[in-house]
Amino acid sequence: MDWTKVSVTVDDEHLDTIDEVAEALRERGMQVDQVLTSVGIVTGSAQDVAALNSVPGVASVDLEEGIDIGPPDQEIQ
C-alpha cells in the first residue's frame, strides 16, 4: 500500500490540544511531519487516509496534490 501525503485540519474546539490530536493520528498510522499549531494543521503521510477522519478533533483530511511543471527548457503549452 502506498503512502499518501495529507494535511489534517484540526477543529476549533481541539486547537488547544493539537498535540494530543497529532498523537491520536500517529496511533491511527499517520507519519506526522509537522504540527502547525498557529494554523491548526498537522501534515504528514498515511496509508489508510479514511482512518484519520475518525480521530476526535479532525475537521478534514486533505490530500496533498503534486504539481509537475515540466522541464525548464520545454516549450510553453
Beta strands, then each sheet from edge to edge (+ up, - down):
strand 1: 4-10
strand 2: 31-36
strand 3: 41-46
strand 4: 58-63
sheet 1: 2+ 3- 1+ 4-
end
